[in-house]
C-alpha cells in the first residue's frame, strides 16, 4: 500500500528547507517524469501539443516542451499568458529554443493538460471551461499534469474537469485523485519523483490514509494437513425475506474458506447442498453476517445476535432500522459495516447530529468516513463506491479497483460473505475488510465476460481461482 496525502505542499517545502533543493529542481524532475512516460509510450517525431496555464502547473508543461523539443513534434499553447515567477523563468528558457508556439488548439497525437494542477480552490472561469470543452474534442491521447484541470482539493470537478487518459502526479499520491467523483477523469494514475526518493520526500509526514495495492490481498491459507472443518470457522448468515441475498453471501463465505456456513432462519428456498440450515445461531458460530435481504426484523433473532460475542458484518437493511444503534453500542465487539452511499446516509442521520444527503456525501467521502470513525472508532466501515473507502479509528484505506461490472444486484452480498468468511477464520475486522474488498475486485478483474454480464455467482466462481501473491 502507498500513503495518500491531502496536500503535498508541506512535503515540497521540506525539500527546500531540509534538502537544499529548489523549486526549479523539483519542477525539472516533475517534467522529466512526464517526458519519460511519453518516450516510453510514443515514438519519436510523434506530435505533442502542450497546453500550459498561468502558474506552476503551466511551468511544468513549458519545461516538458523544452525536454521533448528535439525528439518530438512539439507545439506549445499558452492561452492565458503566464503569471508565476517560475512560469516566467521557464518561458524565457524555451524562447531561446526552436519551439513552435501556437495561438489555438490543434490536433496532435498527445495532448498535455498543464493548465491547473493540485490545490484548485475556486471554480473554473468561463474561459477555462470553454478551453476544456475544446480540448475534449481533440482526438489525441490526453495526459494530465499532476491533477486533471478542474479537479479540486476534495476530488470534485469544479464545476467540470478534463477527462485524461493518464494522470502523472508528482512526489506522492493525492487523496483528490481517488474519489468517486474524480475516477472518471483521472484515467491511469502514475506517480513520479521530484529528484528525491519518495521515502525521503514523505519521511516525517505520516499519513493516516493509504491506497491499497493488489498485493495487499491476504488470502486464507490451508497449509496444515491434519485439520477438519472446525479449524476454519463457522459463519452464520442470517436469512432475510429476500433469501437470495443471504444465500449468495453464504456461498461466497463458503467459497472463501469458512469451514462451515449455516443459513439461520426459516428458509423457504431450496439451499445449495453445501450450505447448512438452522432456525437459531449455531453454538459454535465464529462470525455472523446480518442485514442482507432484510426489511423487517424479528426481536428474537436480533436479541440472539446482540447476545453473541461473535464478530459481525452488517449490511443492507440494517442501516435503515434503529436496531443498528444497539449494535454500535457494543464497543468491545468486532463489527464491520458495509453500506452503499444511500445506506451510509441513513446510518449517518440516525447516529450523527448533522444532516447528510447523498450529494454531500459523494462530494466529501473521505471527510464523512473520517467523521463517522471519530464517533465510532471501534467499528470498521467500508463505504461502497467506485473507489471503496475503508476506515477504522484513525486509519483509512482506498480500494481503487472497483469497476462497472460490480453494478449488479448481489455484488454487495458477495462482499459481505467474503468479509464474514475471514472473520469466521479469525481475521481481525480491519484485515478481513481489506482482504475481502480486494478479493472482490480481484475476482471482477479476472472475469472474462462482457462488462454488463457479470453475475454474483460468476464472481463467487472467480474467487475460487485467486492465487496467493
Buried (B, 14 or more C-beta within 10 A) or exposed (E): EBBBBBBBEEBBEBBEEEEEBEBEBBBBBBBBBBBEBBBEEBEEEBBBBBBBBBBBBBBBBBBBBBBBBEBBBBBBBBBBEBEBEBBBBBBEBBEEEEBEEBEEBBEBBBBBBBBBBBBBEEEBEEEBBEBBEEBEEBEBBBBBBBBBBBBBBBBBBBEBBBBBBBBBBBBBBBBBBBBBBBBEBBBEBBBBBBBBEBEBBBEEEEBEBBBBBEEBBBBBEEEEEEEEEEEBBBBBBBBBEBBBBBBBBBBBBBBBBBBBBBBBBEBEEEBEEEBBEBEEBBEEBBBBBBBBBBEEBEEEBBEBBBEBEBBBBBBBBBBBBEBBEEBBEBEEBBBBBBBBBBBBBBBBBBBBEEEBEEEBBBBBBBEBBBBBBEEBEBBBBBBBBBBBBBBBBEBBBBBBBBBEBBEBEBBBBBBBBBBBBBBBBBBBBBBBBBBBBBBBBBBBEBBEEEEEEBBBEBBBBBBEEBEEE
